[in-house]
Amino acid sequence: MINYISTRGGGPKSFEEVLLEGLAPDGGLYVPKSWPQIDLAALKGKSYVEVAEAVMFPFVEGSIERADFRGILEETYSAEIFRHPDVVPLHKLNDDLYVLELFYGPTIAFKDVALQLLGRLFDYVLSKRGERVTIVGATSGDTGSAAIEGCRHSDHVDIFILHPKGRVSDVQRKQMTSVNAPNVHNIALDGTFDDCQSMVKAMFNDPAFRSEMNLSAVNSINWARIMAQIVYYVSVTLALDDEVSFVVPTGNFGNVFAAYAALQMGLPIKSLTVATNANDILTRFFESGEMVAKDVHPTLSPSMDIQISSNFERYLFDALGRDAEKLNAFMNEFRDSGKFSLSDSLIDGGGDLTAYRLDDEGTLEVIKKIHDETGYVLDPHSAVGMAAALKIVGEVERDGPVVTLATAHPAKFPDAVEKAIGERPKLPDHLSDLMDREEFVTDQPNDLKAVQDFVRSNV
């Protein structure tokens, strides 16, 4: 049975405890104390559910019976939830280049893959314990709708999602705010995504409020989110039967950390590239070793408009040889000054990641190039990744397949796509009336007490 430790030194904890706590009481993020290993040969020819069970069960063993876990997975990745029989299908653009389509869930973004599972895990554990939790989460656009969709029917959860007012696409906003359920509460915060994320962390770091509300998390600070995302890196490697170079467009580093976790579990990943937009704090770090927060600038890929990437702490913990004392020092320095510098001599682990950035002009150019050459339509986030993938394919010393993650359906960002190719992508049938639906949302100032009072009065 795998136990979990906090990046700030706490633990060990069981999966059940980690699931419900989300953020560790010491302010750190939970990671497995050890990494289970993947037996690829035993997984050849298996279905997505079978692969998911093999990859994830070691992480939940001791908290969930295997037969129960298999039932949860079969329900989560059923045809009623995901609109493609492969769940996360691979689309081949040419002999070297593939797109992993992660947008066949209810909210047409990659967050569904983990959050449809997370909602069911909450229900299973809370039902067993006879408890109820209050979920608070921050979203830059996609996590919110996926979390709401995963928890809206739960009898054991009240969910409050904060999004930055005016800084998500219309489709992203409507997917969240058009849900009319008694346990769902949308908050439009006057600020950036980083402000929303800081607000959520502040609520977790208030011990009295955390206990009073029995807080839990759905953001990728919750280990269960990362665990679920590991699976599709394994499924791609099995499908291509080769070492794969992955390109991951990212803002909060959760999707990248899932790939890094797969690497630690023995998956033969050839290379791992982090792709960012103009809010390029991660790219700057991998280029220079310096983590320096700057102002967040709105872009055509708003889900990546982030300067404080929560999951980077998990990666940094490993890079520092899992030394919680060192990690604490760096995170405190970053909190106080907005920057820190990591010399090569301090890095014990962390693997070899490369990074790439793309501005809005380049994003539009890539969407148009791929559409003109192949007829395929990318959303702006996936286009940022595609630019890096094209660069890798163009390097003659590279060989083997390159897979970029398509993190959202292009119809989630129709304005950017139309600007690039002159055509407005249509929403899937199940969302065709989305823009006509009534909205349920409350504006709140960037004030901790005001938001806490709102949560208290609506639980």
WONORMO-V791139 format. One record per residue. RES is the residue in one letter. PHI is phi in degrees with one decimal (999 if undefined). PSI is psi as a letter, one per 40 degrees, with the letter a starting at -180 (NA if undefined). D_LAST is the distance of its C-alpha to the last C-alpha in Angstrom with 1 decimal. Layout:
RES_PHI_PSI_D_LAST / RES_PHI_PSI_D_LAST
//
This chain:
M_999_h_34.7 / I_-85.8_h_33.3 / N_-102.1_i_31.4 / Y_-122.0_i_29.5 / I_-123.3_i_30.1 / S_-89.7_i_28.4 / T_-63.0_e_30.4 / R_-97.7_e_30.2 / G_114.5_e_31.9 / G_-78.9_i_29.2 / G_112.8_a_29.2 / P_-79.7_i_30.4 / K_-133.0_i_27.3 / S_-83.2_i_27.0 / F_-60.2_d_25.5 / E_-59.1_d_22.7 / E_-66.2_d_21.8 / V_-65.3_d_22.3 / L_-59.0_d_20.1 / L_-78.9_d_17.0 / E_-78.5_d_17.8 / G_70.9_c_18.7 / L_-88.1_h_20.1 / A_-67.5_i_22.4 / P_-58.0_d_21.8 / D_-83.8_e_25.1 / G_89.6_e_23.8 / G_-89.3_i_25.9 / L_-110.2_i_25.5 / Y_-80.3_i_26.4 / V_-137.0_i_29.7 / P_-63.2_i_31.8 / K_-65.7_d_34.3 / S_-144.5_i_36.9 / W_-101.0_h_37.3 / P_-67.8_i_38.3 / Q_-106.5_i_41.1 / I_-92.6_h_41.3 / D_-98.8_g_44.3 / L_-61.1_d_44.9 / A_-58.6_d_48.0 / A_-74.9_e_46.1 / L_-102.0_e_43.6 / K_-61.2_h_46.2 / G_81.1_e_45.9 / K_-83.9_i_42.5 / S_-74.4_i_39.7 / Y_-60.8_d_36.5 / V_-64.1_d_34.6 / E_-64.9_d_37.4 / V_-65.3_d_37.4 / A_-59.9_d_33.7 / E_-62.6_d_34.0 / A_-64.7_d_36.9 / V_-73.1_d_35.4 / M_-94.7_d_31.9 / F_-57.8_d_32.5 / P_-56.0_d_34.0 / F_-76.9_d_30.8 / V_-109.5_e_28.7 / E_-56.6_h_31.6 / G_97.7_d_30.8 / S_-110.5_d_27.1 / I_-133.6_h_27.6 / E_-64.7_i_30.8 / R_-60.2_d_32.9 / A_-63.7_d_33.2 / D_-66.1_d_29.4 / F_-64.2_d_29.1 / R_-60.9_d_31.8 / G_-63.3_d_30.0 / I_-62.2_d_26.8 / L_-65.9_d_29.0 / E_-63.6_d_31.0 / E_-70.5_d_27.9 / T_-61.9_d_26.5 / Y_-101.8_f_29.9 / S_-79.2_i_31.1 / A_-66.5_d_32.8 / E_-72.0_d_29.9 / I_-101.9_d_27.7 / F_-109.1_h_30.4 / R_-88.0_e_33.1 / H_-136.5_h_35.9 / P_-61.4_d_37.6 / D_-88.0_e_37.8 / V_66.5_c_34.1 / V_-127.5_g_35.1 / P_-73.0_i_38.7 / L_-93.8_h_41.3 / H_-113.1_h_43.2 / K_-89.5_h_46.7 / L_-91.9_d_48.0 / N_-158.1_a_51.2 / D_-61.4_d_52.8 / D_-105.2_d_51.0 / L_-120.1_h_47.7 / Y_-130.0_i_44.7 / V_-118.0_h_41.2 / L_-92.9_h_38.4 / E_-86.9_h_36.2 / L_-107.4_f_32.5 / F_-120.3_f_31.2 / Y_-99.1_e_31.5 / G_-84.1_a_27.8 / P_-58.7_d_25.5 / T_-105.7_e_24.7 / I_51.5_f_28.4 / A_-146.7_i_27.8 / F_-64.2_d_28.4 / K_-61.4_d_24.7 / D_-59.6_d_24.5 / V_-58.3_d_27.0 / A_-91.6_d_24.6 / L_-77.3_d_21.1 / Q_-64.4_d_22.1 / L_-72.8_d_23.1 / L_-59.4_d_20.2 / G_-59.1_d_17.7 / R_-73.0_d_20.2 / L_-64.8_d_20.6 / F_-57.9_d_17.0 / D_-59.9_d_17.2 / Y_-62.0_d_20.5 / V_-70.2_d_19.7 / L_-68.3_d_16.4 / S_-63.6_d_18.2 / K_-63.4_d_21.1 / R_-90.3_e_19.2 / G_65.1_f_17.0 / E_-123.6_i_13.9 / R_-131.9_i_10.4 / V_-126.0_i_9.5 / T_-108.8_h_7.3 / I_-93.2_h_10.0 / V_-120.2_h_11.1 / G_-144.2_i_14.5 / A_-113.7_i_17.3 / T_-138.6_i_19.8 / S_-96.3_e_23.3 / G_148.9_d_23.2 / D_-100.5_d_23.3 / T_-58.6_d_20.7 / G_-58.1_d_17.8 / S_-66.2_d_19.1 / A_-67.2_d_20.2 / A_-67.2_d_16.9 / I_-62.0_d_15.2 / E_-63.7_d_18.1 / G_-76.4_d_18.0 / C_-116.7_e_14.4 / R_-62.1_d_13.9 / H_-98.4_e_15.3 / S_-74.8_h_13.7 / D_-86.8_e_12.6 / H_-120.7_e_11.4 / V_-135.1_h_9.3 / D_-106.2_h_6.3 / I_-123.8_h_8.6 / F_-122.1_h_9.2 / I_-115.4_h_12.9 / L_-99.6_h_15.2 / H_-126.0_i_18.6 / P_-73.5_h_21.6 / K_-57.2_h_22.2 / G_76.8_e_25.6 / R_-120.8_e_26.3 / V_-123.8_i_25.5 / S_-70.4_i_27.7 / D_-58.9_d_27.1 / V_-65.0_d_26.8 / Q_-58.9_d_24.2 / R_-63.1_d_22.1 / K_-64.1_d_22.4 / Q_-61.6_d_21.6 / M_-82.9_d_18.1 / T_-81.0_e_17.5 / S_-89.7_e_19.2 / V_-84.6_h_16.7 / N_-107.4_g_15.2 / A_-138.0_i_12.6 / P_-63.9_d_9.5 / N_-100.2_e_7.7 / V_-112.2_h_9.6 / H_-136.1_h_9.3 / N_-99.8_h_12.7 / I_-121.1_h_13.8 / A_-93.0_h_17.5 / L_-90.2_h_18.5 / D_-77.6_g_21.8 / G_165.9_a_23.7 / T_-95.3_i_24.8 / F_-61.1_d_23.3 / D_-59.0_d_24.4 / D_-64.9_d_22.4 / C_-61.5_d_19.2 / Q_-64.7_d_20.2 / S_-64.5_d_21.0 / M_-63.6_d_17.7 / V_-62.5_d_15.9 / K_-63.7_d_18.7 / A_-64.2_d_18.3 / M_-65.8_d_14.7 / F_-68.1_d_16.0 / N_-86.3_e_19.0 / D_-100.2_g_17.3 / P_-57.3_d_17.6 / A_-66.1_d_15.8 / F_-66.9_d_12.6 / R_-59.8_d_13.1 / S_-71.6_d_13.5 / E_-59.5_d_10.8 / M_-92.3_e_8.0 / N_50.8_g_10.6 / L_-69.0_i_11.0 / S_-143.7_i_13.2 / A_-128.1_i_15.2 / V_-114.2_e_16.7 / N_-60.0_i_19.2 / S_-70.3_e_22.7 / I_-66.5_d_22.2 / N_-78.9_h_21.1 / W_-55.8_d_24.5 / A_-59.3_d_23.8 / R_-62.3_d_23.9 / I_-62.3_d_27.4 / M_-52.9_d_28.6 / A_-69.2_d_28.1 / Q_-77.6_d_29.9 / I_-58.6_d_32.9 / V_-59.8_d_33.9 / Y_-73.0_d_35.1 / Y_-69.1_d_37.4 / V_-68.5_d_39.0 / S_-63.7_d_39.3 / V_-65.5_d_41.0 / T_-61.9_d_43.5 / L_-66.4_d_44.3 / A_-65.2_d_44.8 / L_-91.4_e_47.2 / D_49.7_f_48.8 / D_-161.6_i_49.4 / E_-73.6_h_48.1 / V_-111.1_i_45.8 / S_-94.0_h_45.1 / F_-101.0_h_41.5 / V_-118.2_h_40.3 / V_-123.6_h_36.5 / P_-66.5_h_35.1 / T_-149.3_i_32.4 / G_-128.0_d_30.1 / N_-97.4_e_27.8 / F_74.3_e_30.4 / G_-66.9_d_28.4 / N_-64.6_d_30.7 / V_-68.5_d_33.7 / F_-65.0_d_32.6 / A_-62.2_d_32.3 / A_-65.5_d_35.9 / Y_-60.7_d_36.9 / A_-62.8_d_35.4 / A_-59.3_d_37.4 / L_-62.1_d_40.4 / Q_-67.6_d_39.9 / M_-88.5_e_39.7 / G_99.9_e_43.2 / L_-70.1_h_42.6 / P_-79.2_g_45.7 / I_-84.1_h_44.3 / K_-70.7_d_47.2 / S_-153.5_i_45.3 / L_-133.7_h_41.8 / T_-114.9_h_41.3 / V_-92.5_h_38.3 / A_-112.5_h_38.4 / T_-124.1_i_36.7 / N_-88.3_a_36.9 / A_-64.3_d_38.1 / N_-83.1_g_35.2 / D_-104.3_f_37.3 / I_-56.4_d_36.3 / L_-70.5_d_36.5 / T_-62.0_d_39.9 / R_-62.0_d_41.2 / F_-65.0_d_40.2 / F_-70.0_e_42.0 / E_-82.4_d_45.0 / S_-125.4_e_45.3 / G_81.9_e_43.2 / E_-106.4_h_41.5 / M_-105.4_h_37.8 / V_-130.9_h_37.6 / A_-77.5_h_34.5 / K_-125.0_i_35.5 / D_-63.8_i_33.8 / V_-84.8_h_31.9 / H_-110.5_h_33.9 / P_-61.1_h_32.6 / T_-134.5_i_34.5 / L_-72.8_e_34.9 / S_-118.1_g_32.9 / P_-64.7_d_29.6 / S_-67.5_e_27.7 / M_-108.4_e_30.3 / D_-83.6_g_30.0 / I_-138.2_i_29.0 / Q_-117.2_e_30.8 / I_-119.6_g_28.6 / S_-90.2_h_28.6 / S_-53.0_d_26.2 / N_-72.8_e_28.0 / F_-60.1_d_31.3 / E_-60.4_d_30.7 / R_-63.0_d_31.1 / Y_-64.9_d_34.4 / L_-62.2_d_35.5 / F_-56.9_d_35.0 / D_-69.3_d_37.4 / A_-60.7_d_39.8 / L_-93.6_e_40.1 / G_69.7_f_41.1 / R_59.0_f_37.7 / D_-94.0_h_38.4 / A_-63.3_d_35.1 / E_-65.7_d_37.0 / K_-63.0_d_38.4 / L_-59.9_d_35.2 / N_-57.3_d_33.5 / A_-62.2_d_36.3 / F_-68.0_d_36.1 / M_-69.0_d_32.3 / N_-66.5_d_32.7 / E_-63.2_d_35.6 / F_-66.6_d_33.7 / R_-62.8_d_30.8 / D_-81.5_d_33.3 / S_-119.5_e_35.8 / G_76.8_e_34.4 / K_-161.1_i_37.1 / F_-159.0_i_38.9 / S_-126.7_h_42.0 / L_-115.3_h_42.6 / S_-79.0_i_46.3 / D_-57.9_d_47.7 / S_-67.8_d_48.9 / L_-87.1_e_45.3 / I_-85.2_h_44.2 / D_-94.5_d_44.6 / G_-151.4_a_42.9 / G_101.2_e_40.6 / G_72.3_a_43.1 / D_-114.6_g_44.6 / L_-104.7_i_42.3 / T_-112.6_i_43.7 / A_-140.7_i_41.9 / Y_-150.3_i_42.5 / R_-128.8_i_41.3 / L_-148.2_h_41.6 / D_-87.4_i_41.3 / D_-62.4_d_40.4 / E_-60.8_d_44.1 / G_-65.1_d_44.6 / T_-61.4_d_41.5 / L_-63.2_d_42.9 / E_-63.2_d_46.3 / V_-69.7_d_45.1 / I_-57.0_d_43.2 / K_-66.9_d_46.5 / K_-60.0_d_48.7 / I_-66.3_d_47.0 / H_-66.0_d_46.8 / D_-63.5_d_50.4 / E_-85.9_d_51.7 / T_-128.6_e_49.6 / G_83.4_e_47.7 / Y_-83.1_i_44.4 / V_-111.0_h_41.5 / L_-102.0_i_39.2 / D_-80.7_i_36.0 / P_-63.8_d_36.3 / H_-67.8_d_34.5 / S_-64.2_d_36.7 / A_-65.0_d_39.7 / V_-60.9_d_39.2 / G_-66.3_d_39.5 / M_-61.6_d_42.4 / A_-58.8_d_44.4 / A_-66.8_d_44.3 / A_-62.6_d_45.2 / L_-61.8_d_48.2 / K_-65.1_d_49.3 / I_-65.0_d_49.2 / V_-60.2_d_51.1 / G_-75.3_e_53.7 / E_-85.5_h_54.5 / V_-63.8_d_57.6 / E_-76.9_e_57.1 / R_-86.2_i_53.8 / D_-145.0_i_54.0 / G_92.1_i_51.7 / P_-70.4_i_48.7 / V_-116.6_h_46.2 / V_-119.6_h_42.7 / T_-105.3_i_40.3 / L_-84.9_h_36.7 / A_-90.1_h_35.7 / T_-85.6_e_32.0 / A_-153.3_i_31.2 / H_-67.8_h_32.9 / P_-58.6_d_35.0 / A_-71.5_e_33.5 / K_-73.0_e_30.3 / F_-133.4_f_32.6 / P_-65.0_d_35.1 / D_-63.8_d_36.3 / A_-64.9_d_37.5 / V_-65.5_d_39.1 / E_-62.4_d_40.8 / K_-63.0_d_42.1 / A_-81.6_d_43.6 / I_-120.4_e_45.2 / G_77.6_e_45.3 / E_-129.1_i_43.3 / R_-99.2_h_39.7 / P_-68.0_i_38.1 / K_-91.9_i_36.4 / L_-69.1_i_33.0 / P_-58.9_i_33.2 / D_-54.3_d_33.3 / H_-71.6_e_29.7 / L_-120.2_e_28.6 / S_-61.7_d_31.6 / D_-101.3_e_29.7 / L_-54.8_d_26.9 / M_-70.8_e_28.1 / D_-97.5_e_28.1 / R_-78.1_i_24.4 / E_-67.9_i_22.1 / E_-107.5_i_19.6 / F_-131.4_h_15.9 / V_-152.7_i_15.3 / T_-122.3_h_14.5 / D_-77.1_h_17.2 / Q_-138.1_i_16.5 / P_-73.2_i_19.3 / N_-79.7_g_20.1 / D_-139.5_h_18.8 / L_-58.4_d_16.7 / K_-62.2_d_15.6 / A_-61.8_d_14.6 / V_-70.0_d_12.4 / Q_-61.1_d_10.8 / D_-62.8_d_10.3 / F_-64.4_d_8.8 / V_-62.5_d_6.1 / R_-55.4_d_5.8 / S_-77.7_e_6.0 / N_-117.6_e_3.8 / V_-67.6_NA_0.0
//
